[in-house]
Amino acid sequence: MRYDRKHIVAIDYQQFSPADNLEDAWSTIQTLVTYSYDAHQRLIEAKNAAGEAER
């Protein structure tokens, strides 16, 4: 999951490959969903991997 402050902005499908540190070990394969918020921090859109959005 990716966050911007306290809000979830995306959910990613990630793959683990051994590396020297955890940050390098995880790579994003695909973003499954993204979320957008307005200036008042209200959820205004959810978009799936196919680009289909709900507002």
N, C-alpha and C positions, 0 to 999 in steps of 0.2 A: 504494500500500500504506500502511496505517496501522499504526503500531507503538506498543506500550506497553513501554517499556524495550527489551529485546532481542527481544520476541515480536511476531510479526505478529498483529494483532487483526482486520484486515479488508482485503479487496481491493475497491477501488472502480473503477467505469468512469467515467472523467473526460473532460471535453471542454475543449479549449483555445480561449479567445477572447481576442484582443489586449486588453491592459489596461496600466495604468501600472506594475504590478509583477507578478512571477510568482505570488505568492500569490493575487492577485485574478484572474489569467488562467485558472486551473484551477477548474472547478466539477464537483462530483460529480453524475453523472447517476443512477447506481444503485450500491448496494452489492451486489457479486456473492456474497461469502461473508464470514462472520464466524467468528472462533475464540474459544473461551473456555478459560480455564485455571483450575486449582485453586490452593489456597494454596501448594502446593509447585511451582508453575509448570509443571505437566504439562498437556498438551493434553487437555481433557475433552469438547469438543464442536466440531463444525464445522457451520455452518448456511448453506444456500444462499439465494439470493434468493427462492425460493418458500416459505421457512420450513421446509424439510425438514432435519432434523438427524441427524447420526451421532454417537453417543456411545461 
